[in-house]
Amino acid sequence: MKLNFSASEILFQQQIQDFITAHFPPTAPYAHSRADEQRWAAVLNAQGWAAYQWPRQFGGTGWDMTQKYIWERATAMAGVPARLGGMGMFMLAPILYTFGSEAQQSRFLPGILDNSINWCQGYSEPGAGSDLASIRTRAVRDDAHYIVNGSKTWTSYAHQADWIFCLVRTEALERKQDGISFLLIDMRTPGISVQPIVTIEGKHSSLNSVFFDAVRVPIENRIGDEGCGWRYAKGLLTHERTGLAYVADSIRRLQRLRRIAAQTPAGLTTLLHDADFARKLAEVEIDLLGLEITELRTLAEAASGAAPSAQSSILKLKGSLVLQRITELFVECAGLQALPYNLDGLNARDSLEADRFRTEISTYLYARSASIAGGTNEVQRNIIAKRVLQLP
Ligand SMILES: Cc1cc2nc3c(=O)[nH]c(=O)nc-3n(C[C@H](O)[C@H](O)[C@H](O)COP(=O)(O)OP(=O)(O)OC[C@H]3O[C@@H](n4cnc5c(N)ncnc54)[C@H](O)[C@@H]3O)c2cc1C
């Protein structure tokens, strides 16, 4: 198995690095303001790299898996605003250009590409998270429309979204994965209401409940065939093989943790040289190194054309644990300074850098969700047990 980059990939890596340094100097702040994100989005659009994951014919770069990996790694290491375009760019667009009609592609992809339309993902429901196929939100045909009734929960950024892509039940069949359809719904349609969910951070940052009360959705807003939505939604998840493990993000966080620990007094020395803290730091660094190798191994297998494996579950499981552990060490490093918690400050994104620990505390709390969102760690362990370890 080849874990090293080829000469052309190394050249590509250098070009990417030069581009990032030219447009996003290393002195840029760790936390970004909205203005930083908008500036970066304009730079990427001008370069044609905003939709770096998409095929060329839809306005993307046409990069192969290794090139995408190099890009994701370089941007994360440089700390530039990541994953601009959110759920529309990364989750809906692949479904649109793989399964959508030409009319749907030309109607919806441009708004995702130029970031003018915000999308949210309406999959989970009360009682249907890990067991997603148990969704109960109903869509019943009425001539040229579906009438949608039900609710979605944990819907990230629904309060800011223009549209929502939803899994809905169009038929109740014996196999619950059957009879699910994939609908695109304009959030301004009468009958939709959004309620904020206040999270462990003590504020409403991203999560919401969305309620549908006799919402009329034109039939042309259904992706693909009626009853086949499960296939469209799930099929693409198996292709998301890298970037699951937050490796570059964790490397960058660890570098910062080391810098802060080196400035934090501990007895006659600094925290970085305190035996107990140094051991914890070393443990997480070893885990991260193992994770990085696993990610490269997954990439090498995928690049050689191997079928998707359950390895992504290992990346998701270990990646979330490493990330959470690093955020715990930041809290340990902050010590008593971890206690003050400024909610107003948390909402003022432009002044994040003012308090070096405030972001770490909110990150620590928010990182608890890394082992839940996108498939819980218990579910990943089940997958690893069955499909990797072949346990009965
Ligand atoms: C920050 C965040 C953002 C999210 N954003 C979105 C979004 O934008 N759109 C969206 O649709 N959803 C979103 N979700 C929802 C997310 O997909 C679900 O939370 C996740 O799938 C788990 O479902 P659940 O919360 O219903 O928990 P449950 O499935 O009810 O699980 C509860 C507990 O039981 C365990 N469990 C469940 N089944 C098994 C099993 N078979 N074996 C062993 N243990 C099991 C779980 O691991 C967990 O500990 C988000 C969640 C979070 C935390």
The ligand as an SDF file (V2000), in Angstrom:
LIG
                    3D

 53 58  0  0  0  0  0  0  0  0999 V2000
  -24.5470   19.0340   17.0670 C   0  0  0  0  0  0  0  0  0  0  0  0
  -25.5210   18.1720   16.3220 C   0  0  0  0  0  0  0  0  0  0  0  0
  -25.9490   18.5650   15.0640 C   0  0  0  0  0  0  0  0  0  0  0  0
  -26.8880   17.8040   14.3740 C   0  0  0  0  0  0  0  0  0  0  0  0
  -27.3470   18.2730   13.1750 N   0  0  0  0  0  0  0  0  0  0  0  0
  -28.3010   17.5650   12.5100 C   0  0  0  0  0  0  0  0  0  0  0  0
  -28.8610   18.0870   11.2930 C   0  0  0  0  0  0  0  0  0  0  0  0
  -28.5030   19.1710   10.8200 O   0  0  0  0  0  0  0  0  0  0  0  0
  -29.8330   17.3740   10.6910 N   0  0  0  0  0  0  0  0  0  0  0  0
  -30.2710   16.1650   11.1650 C   0  0  0  0  0  0  0  0  0  0  0  0
  -31.1130   15.5560   10.5360 O   0  0  0  0  0  0  0  0  0  0  0  0
  -29.7780   15.6590   12.3400 N   0  0  0  0  0  0  0  0  0  0  0  0
  -28.8050   16.3360   13.0150 C   0  0  0  0  0  0  0  0  0  0  0  0
  -28.3080   15.8410   14.2070 N   0  0  0  0  0  0  0  0  0  0  0  0
  -28.8810   14.6290   14.7730 C   0  0  0  0  0  0  0  0  0  0  0  0
  -27.9630   13.4180   14.7970 C   0  0  0  0  0  0  0  0  0  0  0  0
  -27.8780   12.8380   13.5320 O   0  0  0  0  0  0  0  0  0  0  0  0
  -28.5380   12.4550   15.8560 C   0  0  0  0  0  0  0  0  0  0  0  0
  -28.4000   13.0780   17.1160 O   0  0  0  0  0  0  0  0  0  0  0  0
  -27.8240   11.1430   15.8750 C   0  0  0  0  0  0  0  0  0  0  0  0
  -28.1010   10.4150   14.7170 O   0  0  0  0  0  0  0  0  0  0  0  0
  -28.2640   10.3010   17.0940 C   0  0  0  0  0  0  0  0  0  0  0  0
  -29.6410   10.1920   17.1500 O   0  0  0  0  0  0  0  0  0  0  0  0
  -30.4740   10.5670   18.4800 P   0  0  0  0  0  0  0  0  0  0  0  0
  -30.0100   11.8950   18.9600 O   0  0  0  0  0  0  0  0  0  0  0  0
  -31.9160   10.3960   18.1590 O   0  0  0  0  0  0  0  0  0  0  0  0
  -30.0240    9.5280   19.5610 O   0  0  0  0  0  0  0  0  0  0  0  0
  -30.5500    8.0300   19.7030 P   0  0  0  0  0  0  0  0  0  0  0  0
  -30.4820    7.3490   18.3790 O   0  0  0  0  0  0  0  0  0  0  0  0
  -31.8790    8.0450   20.3920 O   0  0  0  0  0  0  0  0  0  0  0  0
  -29.4760    7.4090   20.6520 O   0  0  0  0  0  0  0  0  0  0  0  0
  -29.5260    7.5820   22.0760 C   0  0  0  0  0  0  0  0  0  0  0  0
  -28.4090    6.7460   22.6740 C   0  0  0  0  0  0  0  0  0  0  0  0
  -28.6430    5.3570   22.3790 O   0  0  0  0  0  0  0  0  0  0  0  0
  -27.5230    4.8030   21.7090 C   0  0  0  0  0  0  0  0  0  0  0  0
  -27.9680    3.8370   20.6990 N   0  0  0  0  0  0  0  0  0  0  0  0
  -28.9360    4.0160   19.7660 C   0  0  0  0  0  0  0  0  0  0  0  0
  -29.0270    2.9280   18.9880 N   0  0  0  0  0  0  0  0  0  0  0  0
  -28.1020    2.0480   19.4400 C   0  0  0  0  0  0  0  0  0  0  0  0
  -27.7220    0.7300   19.0420 C   0  0  0  0  0  0  0  0  0  0  0  0
  -28.2990    0.1090   18.0200 N   0  0  0  0  0  0  0  0  0  0  0  0
  -26.7240    0.1340   19.7250 N   0  0  0  0  0  0  0  0  0  0  0  0
  -26.0980    0.7590   20.7600 C   0  0  0  0  0  0  0  0  0  0  0  0
  -26.4340    1.9990   21.1970 N   0  0  0  0  0  0  0  0  0  0  0  0
  -27.4190    2.6340   20.5330 C   0  0  0  0  0  0  0  0  0  0  0  0
  -26.8390    5.9820   21.0370 C   0  0  0  0  0  0  0  0  0  0  0  0
  -25.4770    5.7130   20.7810 O   0  0  0  0  0  0  0  0  0  0  0  0
  -27.0300    7.0730   22.0670 C   0  0  0  0  0  0  0  0  0  0  0  0
  -26.0560    6.9960   23.0740 O   0  0  0  0  0  0  0  0  0  0  0  0
  -27.3700   16.5890   14.9230 C   0  0  0  0  0  0  0  0  0  0  0  0
  -26.9190   16.1800   16.1760 C   0  0  0  0  0  0  0  0  0  0  0  0
  -26.0150   16.9540   16.8810 C   0  0  0  0  0  0  0  0  0  0  0  0
  -25.5620   16.4880   18.2280 C   0  0  0  0  0  0  0  0  0  0  0  0
  1  2  1  0
  2  3  1  0
  2 52  2  0
  3  4  2  0
  4  5  1  0
  4 50  1  0
  5  6  2  0
  6  7  1  0
  6 13  1  0
  7  8  2  0
  7  9  1  0
  9 10  1  0
 10 11  2  0
 10 12  1  0
 12 13  2  0
 13 14  1  0
 14 15  1  0
 14 50  1  0
 15 16  1  0
 16 17  1  0
 16 18  1  0
 18 19  1  0
 18 20  1  0
 20 21  1  0
 20 22  1  0
 22 23  1  0
 23 24  1  0
 24 25  2  0
 24 26  1  0
 24 27  1  0
 27 28  1  0
 28 29  2  0
 28 30  1  0
 28 31  1  0
 31 32  1  0
 32 33  1  0
 33 34  1  0
 33 48  1  0
 34 35  1  0
 35 36  1  0
 35 46  1  0
 36 37  1  0
 36 45  1  0
 37 38  2  0
 38 39  1  0
 39 40  1  0
 39 45  2  0
 40 41  1  0
 40 42  2  0
 42 43  1  0
 43 44  2  0
 44 45  1  0
 46 47  1  0
 46 48  1  0
 48 49  1  0
 50 51  2  0
 51 52  1  0
 52 53  1  0
M  END
$$$$
